Amino acid sequence: MSTPPDPSEEPQRGPVLEPVRVLRPRRFDALAELMREIRQDAEGYEAITPERRADRAEEETQELPPLRAPGAHTGRGLRRAAVAAVVGAAALVGFGGALLLPGRGAAAPSAEPSRSAPSAPPAASAPAVDPDGPGTLREGDSGPEVVGLQQRLLRIPDVYRDGATDGRYDAVLAAAVARFQLWYGIRGDETGVYGDDTRRDLESRTSLDDG
């Protein structure tokens, strides 16, 4: 058999909960709110009337400084004109004095030649130095040194064959010297000139003491 329900265990009865309905503001409501704010801001500003504009224009207008009389600068102009006249007169006096005294300018150049020191005598020209050496022999020379040259060249085979020993530096002897320079590669002296380089080479190859 089933037991009867306990009256204390019966569910409590209360107000019934209804679903909440959410209302979204419409666009018209937002526009009305915006217009309301604009009106409130407009009421906060002060209305500008034509009289108020005129008062502001007078406040902003600056007073111009008073104009000076036309004759205020006359004193300065007279002073400047007087100074310019004095300077011009001084310049004219100086220029006229320079024109009236030409004698001093002409006397100064005339005195300069008398003060100049006497010119030194020209130095004696130094003797020309022979590029081939101090004891150089060339065509046209003569003497015992030319004889020694001829004797030494006779000791070199086929250089001065059947040459004379008369002490004259002629064209035949010059050709022999040139032949010797060519054969033995002597480059320091002119061709056909018996200079220092040719002399040293020829003396190292020959001697006048042996028969």
Secondary structure, 3 states (H helix, E strand, C coil): CCCCCCHHHCCCCCCCCCCCCCCCCCHHHHHHHHHHHHHHHHHHCCCCCHHHHHHHHHHHCCCCCCCCCHHHHHHHHHHHHHHHHHHHHHHHHHHHHHHHCHHHHHHHHHHHHHHCCCCCCCCCCCCCCCCCCCCCECCCCECHHHHHHHHHHHCCCCCCCCCCCCCECCHHHHHHHHHHHHHCCCCCCCCCCECHHHHHHHHHHCCCCCC
